[in-house]
Amino acid sequence: MEKQTVGAILGIGLFTCITLCVYFIMRYRSASIHIPEENRRKESADWQKPGILVFGIGIGLFIVGVLDNYINTELPDSLAVAILIISAGVAMIVANRLDKKQDI
């Protein structure tokens, strides 16, 4: 891939990470409105799901970078985006399963 394509993919990945982090923060704040104020201060923010999601997207970017730079495969752009989407999806599934285990 060209440098412009890699830059575009990295930009889209960064934008996605920031957007999802803001979404999860706003979702937590809207859910914490119903918690009494004395209990709200004692609870820490839940960063597990966004952290796992960002980690999954980072792994996807790492895989695309390694395949493109060190193995010298001519990855089509659609395959690079597919690797990123699959790694983000797997990270979301893992985060959801870990969240369900903690609810029990």
C-alpha positions as CSV (number, residue, x, y, z in Angstrom):
1,M,0.0,0.0,0.0
2,E,1.0,3.5,-0.5
3,K,1.8,5.9,2.3
4,Q,-1.3,7.9,1.6
5,T,-3.5,4.8,1.9
6,V,-1.9,3.8,5.2
7,G,-2.3,7.3,6.4
8,A,-5.9,7.3,5.5
9,I,-6.5,3.9,7.3
10,L,-4.7,5.2,10.4
11,G,-6.7,8.4,10.4
12,I,-10.0,6.5,10.1
13,G,-8.9,4.1,12.8
14,L,-7.9,7.0,15.1
15,F,-11.2,8.7,14.4
16,T,-13.1,5.5,15.2
17,C,-11.3,5.0,18.5
18,I,-12.0,8.5,19.6
19,T,-15.6,8.4,18.6
20,L,-16.2,5.1,20.4
21,C,-14.4,6.3,23.5
22,V,-16.6,9.4,23.6
23,Y,-19.7,7.2,23.0
24,F,-18.9,4.9,25.9
25,I,-18.1,7.8,28.2
26,M,-21.4,9.5,27.4
27,R,-23.2,6.2,27.8
28,Y,-21.7,5.7,31.3
29,R,-22.6,9.3,32.3
30,S,-26.2,8.9,31.2
31,A,-26.5,5.6,33.1
32,S,-24.9,7.1,36.2
33,I,-27.5,9.8,36.5
34,H,-29.9,7.4,38.3
35,I,-27.2,6.4,40.8
36,P,-27.4,8.4,44.1
37,E,-24.6,11.0,44.3
38,E,-22.8,9.5,47.3
39,N,-22.5,6.1,45.5
40,R,-21.6,7.7,42.2
41,R,-18.4,9.2,43.6
42,K,-17.2,5.9,45.0
43,E,-17.6,4.0,41.7
44,S,-14.8,4.2,39.2
45,A,-15.4,4.7,35.5
46,D,-15.7,1.5,33.5
47,W,-12.9,1.7,30.9
48,Q,-12.7,-2.0,30.2
49,K,-14.9,-2.1,27.1
50,P,-13.4,0.9,25.3
51,G,-9.9,-0.2,26.3
52,I,-10.4,-3.7,24.9
53,L,-11.9,-2.2,21.7
54,V,-9.0,0.2,21.2
55,F,-6.6,-2.7,21.9
56,G,-8.3,-4.8,19.2
57,I,-8.2,-2.0,16.6
58,G,-4.5,-1.5,17.5
59,I,-3.8,-5.2,17.0
60,G,-5.6,-5.0,13.6
61,L,-3.4,-2.0,12.6
62,F,-0.3,-3.9,13.7
63,I,-1.2,-6.9,11.6
64,V,-1.9,-4.8,8.6
65,G,1.4,-2.9,9.1
66,V,3.4,-6.1,9.5
67,L,1.8,-7.7,6.5
68,D,2.4,-4.6,4.4
69,N,5.9,-3.7,5.4
70,Y,7.8,-6.9,6.4
71,I,6.1,-9.7,4.5
72,N,5.8,-7.6,1.3
73,T,2.4,-8.9,0.3
74,E,0.4,-6.7,-2.0
75,L,-2.7,-6.4,0.2
76,P,-5.7,-5.0,-1.5
77,D,-7.2,-2.0,0.4
78,S,-10.4,-3.9,1.1
79,L,-8.4,-6.7,2.8
80,A,-6.6,-4.2,5.1
81,V,-10.0,-2.6,6.1
82,A,-11.5,-6.1,6.5
83,I,-8.7,-7.1,8.9
84,L,-9.3,-3.9,11.0
85,I,-13.1,-4.5,11.1
86,I,-12.6,-8.2,12.1
87,S,-10.2,-7.3,14.8
88,A,-12.5,-4.6,16.2
89,G,-15.4,-7.0,16.1
90,V,-13.5,-9.7,17.9
91,A,-12.5,-7.1,20.5
92,M,-16.1,-6.1,21.0
93,I,-17.2,-9.7,21.5
94,V,-14.4,-10.3,24.0
95,A,-15.4,-7.1,25.9
96,N,-19.0,-8.1,26.0
97,R,-18.2,-11.6,27.3
98,L,-16.0,-10.2,30.0
99,D,-18.7,-7.6,31.0
100,K,-21.3,-10.4,31.3
101,K,-18.9,-12.4,33.5
102,Q,-18.6,-9.5,35.9
103,D,-22.4,-8.9,36.1
104,I,-23.0,-12.4,37.5
